[in-house]
Structure formats: C-alpha cells, structure tokens
Amino acid sequence: MAIVKPYDAMVLCDAIVDLISRAQRPYQFRVTVTGKPPHAQSRTYDIGAVSDDAAAHEGIDRFVKEMSHPMRLLDALL
C-alpha cells in the first residue's frame, strides 16, 4: 500500500471564460478558474488567445502550475 501525500492530489478545477475584447487578434479573455478541494481557491487571469477554448486551457494550465506543490518536483528528482 502506497502512502498518499497531500501534495500528490491532482488539481481539479473549472474555468469560466468571458470575452473582454475582440478588437484585434488575439482576442482578450478574462478566465476565472475555481479549484475543487483541496485546492478550493479562485484565480482570475487576463489572457490573449485565438479562441475561448485556448484561453480556458491556458488559464487552467496557469492555475495547476500555481497550485502544484513544490515537493512534487523534489519527489521526481529523488
């Protein structure tokens, strides 16, 4: 049986995308990402992207990077 560490938890989250401006490409989107426990926090990012899907993906990637515990990197190195 493996020991589950709190920082091994996968970051689960939802993204809400709002169009700010489409005056020029890339379009400007405001992406609000809300995590599910144990990462139950909310972050808002202003992102330039060609589509709302790309903006959501970028927002989720940023959120996961912020919420990932640095100890996970140390475990990978050991």
Summary of the structure (lengths in Angstrom):
residues: 78
radius of gyration: 15.3
end to end distance: 19.7
largest distance: 55.6
contacts: 186
relative contact order: 0.23
helix: 35%
strand: 33%
